Amino acid sequence: MAKAPRVPPHSDEAEKSVLGAVLIDKDAVVAVAQFLKPNHFYRESHGRIFEAVLALYEQREPVDVVTVSEKLKKAKSLKQAGGAAYLTELVNQVPTSAHAENYGRIVKDFKRLCPYCKKVREKLTELNLDYICRNVQKGTRKRGILLTLGGQDQVPFLVDQDKEVYMYESDKIIEYLDKNYG
């Protein structure tokens, strides 16, 4: 039986949380508008929502469920973004708007790491291994992805945020996978 196609590493929870935060708190918009872009979101619908948020913010208009719904409706993309009910759901699911910047950085970090993970994902698929990717932070300087293979074996794929140096490069992870699973 064929396995379902793999999706790139992303954090749906972080995407939903940053969107919910910007819909309820103008300070959250300010915190993320300088670094987070619509194309950083994995889900196209989330990118559409954030694009509407940024447009309203840049026009110095209020940002909330009603204004974002109207902006999306005028752009004829409210339905593709999940509808007004989905925007309300985002607001109701956000744990807190106080961490909007952290949620935004998680979304951006996954987007930045995706191209570097492509070879690793291809190898995992070739070897028919089940895996989970999740965002990790060690201390304050290193962020990246932790691969959990078969529910047990963990392989760090970390990045030094200051230097953008990948601590475990794709080739080394592929070598490890070949050695232990190939």
N, C-alpha and C positions, 0 to 999 in steps of 0.2 A: 504494500500500500504506500502511495506517495505521501511524503511529509508535506505539511503546509509550508508555503514560502516563508522564509525568515524576514523579519522586519528589522530595519536598522535600530541600533540602540537609541532609545529616547525615554523620556519620563513623562508619561501621560498625566500623572499626578502633578508634576511641576508645571506643566503647560496649563492645566485647569486651574491650579492655584494662583499662578501669576495673573491669569485672565480674570478670575474672580476677585482678586485683590484690586486690580486697576478699575474694576467696575464699581467698587464700593469706597475707594479711597483715592482722592486726587494726589495725595503724597506718594502713593504707590506708582502712579503714572510717572511722576517726576523722577522717582528712583530708578525706573527701568528704561525710560524713553531714550536716554543717551547711548545705551549699548545694545539693547534688544531690538531686533528687526523681525518683520513678519516672516521672512524666509528662514529664520532660526527654528520655527515651529515644525515639528514632524507632520502633524495633522494639518492639512490644507485649510480645514474649517477654522482651526485655531489661528492660523496666519491671517485669514480674512478678518476675523474678529479683531485681532491686534492691529491690523492695518486701519480699521475703522477707528479704533481707540486713538492711534497716533494722529490720524487726520483731524479728529476732534480736538485733541490736545494742541496740535500745531495751529489750529484756528482759534484757540483760546475759548473753546466751547466746553460746557460741562460734559463729563464722561460718566455715564451710568447706563443701566439697562435700557432705559427709554431712548436716550440719545444714540446709543450704539445701534439699537434695533432700527431706528429711523435712518441712520446713515447706511446701514446694510440694505435696508429696503430700497432706498434711493439708488443704490448701486446694483439693485436687482440680485443681491447675493445673500439675503437673509435666510432663505431656505437652505442654500448650500452651507451656510455657517451653523446650521442646526436649529434655526428659528428662535423666536423670542423666549420660548419656554426653556431652551437650552441655556440661554444667557442667564436666566433666573436660576437655573440649576447650578451654573458655575458660581454664582454669588452665594448660594446656599451651601455649597460644598467647601468653600475656601476655609481652611482652618483659622487663618488670621491674615490681615493685610500687612501686618508689621514686618513680615519676612518676604515681601514681594521681591526685593532685590536678590535675595538668596534663591528664590524660585526662578527668577529670570536668568541668573547665572547658571543654574543647572540646565535650563533649556538651551542656553547658548553653548555651554560646554559640550553637551551631547552633539550638537550640530557640528562643532569644530572637530570633534573626534571621529565623526562618522567616516570621512574619507580614509582615515588611517586604519579603521577597523574593517574595511572592505575585504582585504586579503585574508584577514583572520576569519571573517564570516564565511567566505568562500571555502576555506579549509575545513571549518567546522561542518559545513554542509556536505563537503566531499567525504568527510569521515563519518557522516551520518550521526553526529553527536548532538544530543540535546544540550542546550545551554541557556543561561539567563545572563543578561548584562545589567549591571546596576551602577549608578553613580557612587563614587566614594570620595571621601576627603580624609587625608591623613595630616593631622596638624593643621596648619593654616596655608601651606604653600603647595601642596600636591593635591590635584584632583584628577579624576579619570574614571576608568571603567574597570570593574571587577567581573571577570567571567567566572561563572559557576558552572562547571561541567558535570552533567549527570547527577546534579544535586549534591555533589560532594567536593570534588577537586576545584580549588579556586586559583585563578591565574590573574595577577594584577596587571593592568595595562594603564600605568599612571603617567601623568604629565606634570612637569614642574611648571607651575603657572607663571612664574617670573620669567623663565627662559624659554618657555614653550618647547622643552626638550622631553621627548618621550622616553621614560625610564625603561620600559620594556617595549622595544620596537616590534612591529608586526612580524619581521623575519624571525626574531627570537621566539615569539609565541608560536609561530608556525613550526619552527624546529622542535619546540617542546611538544606540540601536539603530535607531530610525526613520530617522535621518540616514544611517547607514552600511549598513543592511541592508534598510530598508523599501522 
